Amino acid sequence: MIHIYDGDGKGKTSAGLGALIRAHGSGMKTIAFFFLKNAVSSELSSLVDLEIPFQVSYADSTYYWDMDDEQKQDFLKRQKELFAAACSYVKNNENRVILLDEILDLPQMGIISDDEIADLLSGCRNEIILTGRDGSRFEQMADYYSHITKVKHPYDQGHEARKGIEY
């Protein structure tokens, strides 16, 4: 089945991770692929502790908007490589729960197309959890669809992201 958590509110990754951890706790095989994130996101240490496998696209802690052009090109290349790895995993493994965190934002950045995501989802024999800002393009394919709306966020008042809360 296909799960989508989207919107501009905080909690999409948290919801996806919650579903993944619940499945892991019940004995199901799980894996996570983290797009648009680096290896310093705090949730990764929890996955290590729980022995849930995961892949990230890069280890640099620089945010995309702070990268120079060469770093951005490398970053975008690594997103495509991670997508290829996720596709290979989904197609070659059955009965898994797979989190594809922030994958819904890749088409807007020109990294992959909506069609590539739709191809990945069609005929899938796994529980697939997708997160990102806008999953409405895949609503008809989804079995679960939750839209998380921001009502208020400290960032809007000038507060920076806090380790352990936002990342």
C-alpha positions in Angstrom: 0.0 0.0 0.0 1.0 3.6 -0.6 1.2 6.2 2.2 1.6 9.9 1.6 2.4 12.5 4.2 2.5 16.0 2.6 2.0 19.7 3.2 3.8 22.7 4.6 3.4 21.7 8.2 6.0 20.2 10.5 5.7 16.4 11.1 5.8 14.7 7.7 9.1 13.0 8.3 8.1 12.3 11.9 4.9 10.6 10.7 6.8 8.6 8.1 9.3 7.5 10.7 6.6 6.6 13.2 5.0 4.3 10.7 8.4 2.8 9.8 9.3 2.2 13.5 5.9 0.7 14.2 6.4 -1.8 11.3 9.9 -2.5 12.5 8.7 -3.2 16.0 6.2 -5.7 14.7 9.0 -7.7 13.0 8.5 -6.3 9.5 11.6 -5.6 7.3 12.1 -1.9 6.9 14.4 0.6 5.2 14.5 4.4 4.7 15.9 6.5 1.9 16.4 10.2 2.9 16.4 12.6 0.0 17.4 16.3 0.3 18.9 15.6 3.7 22.4 15.1 4.9 23.8 12.6 7.4 23.5 14.9 10.4 19.7 14.7 10.8 19.1 13.6 14.4 16.7 10.8 13.5 19.4 8.8 11.9 21.1 7.9 15.2 17.8 6.5 16.4 17.6 4.3 13.2 21.1 3.1 13.9 20.1 2.2 17.5 17.1 0.4 16.2 19.1 -1.3 13.5 16.8 0.0 10.8 18.8 0.3 7.6 18.8 3.6 5.7 20.6 5.5 3.0 21.2 9.2 2.6 22.6 11.0 -0.4 25.5 12.9 1.1 27.4 13.5 4.3 28.1 17.2 4.0 26.3 19.3 6.5 25.9 22.3 4.0 22.3 23.2 3.2 21.4 23.4 -0.5 20.8 27.1 -0.4 24.3 27.7 1.0 26.1 25.6 -1.7 28.1 27.0 -4.6 27.2 25.9 -8.1 29.6 22.9 -8.2 28.3 21.7 -4.8 24.7 22.0 -6.1 25.5 19.9 -9.2 27.1 17.2 -7.1 24.2 17.3 -4.7 21.6 16.9 -7.5 23.6 14.1 -9.0 23.6 12.3 -5.6 19.8 12.7 -5.4 19.5 10.9 -8.7 21.8 8.2 -7.6 19.8 7.7 -4.4 16.6 7.5 -6.4 18.1 4.8 -8.6 19.1 2.9 -5.5 15.6 3.2 -4.0 14.0 2.1 -7.3 16.3 -0.9 -7.4 15.5 -1.8 -3.8 11.7 -1.4 -4.3 11.7 -3.5 -7.5 13.9 -6.3 -6.1 12.5 -6.7 -2.6 9.0 -7.8 -1.5 7.2 -7.5 1.8 9.1 -4.5 3.0 8.1 -1.2 4.5 10.1 1.5 2.7 10.2 5.2 3.7 11.1 7.6 0.8 11.5 10.8 2.8 11.2 14.1 0.9 10.9 12.3 -2.4 7.8 14.3 -3.4 10.0 17.4 -3.6 12.4 16.0 -6.2 10.2 16.7 -9.3 9.9 20.4 -8.4 13.7 20.6 -8.3 14.0 19.0 -11.7 15.8 16.0 -10.3 13.3 13.3 -11.4 9.9 13.4 -13.0 6.4 12.7 -11.6 6.3 9.8 -14.1 9.4 8.2 -12.6 7.7 8.3 -9.1 4.5 6.9 -10.6 6.5 4.1 -12.3 8.1 3.3 -9.0 4.7 3.0 -7.3 2.8 1.1 -10.0 2.6 -2.6 -9.2 4.6 -2.2 -6.0 4.5 -5.1 -3.6 5.6 -3.2 -0.6 4.3 -0.6 1.9 5.8 2.6 0.5 5.7 5.8 2.6 6.3 9.1 0.7 6.9 12.5 2.3 7.3 16.0 0.9 5.5 19.2 0.3 3.0 18.2 -2.4 1.8 14.7 -3.0 -1.5 15.6 -4.6 -0.3 14.4 -8.0 -0.3 10.8 -6.5 -3.5 11.0 -4.5 -5.3 8.6 -6.8 -2.5 6.0 -6.3 -2.4 6.4 -2.5 -4.1 4.2 0.0 -3.4 6.6 2.8 -3.1 10.3 2.3 -2.5 12.8 5.1 -2.0 16.5 4.4 -0.2 18.3 7.2 -0.9 22.1 7.3 1.2 24.6 9.1 -0.9 26.9 11.3 2.1 28.4 13.2 5.8 27.8 13.3 8.7 29.4 15.2 10.6 29.8 11.9 8.0 32.4 10.9 9.1 34.5 13.9 12.8 34.3 12.9 13.8 31.3 15.0 16.3 29.0 13.4 15.8 25.2 13.1 16.7 23.4 16.4 18.6 20.2 16.6 16.4 17.4 17.9 13.2 19.2 17.1 13.4 20.3 13.4 16.4 18.2 12.4 
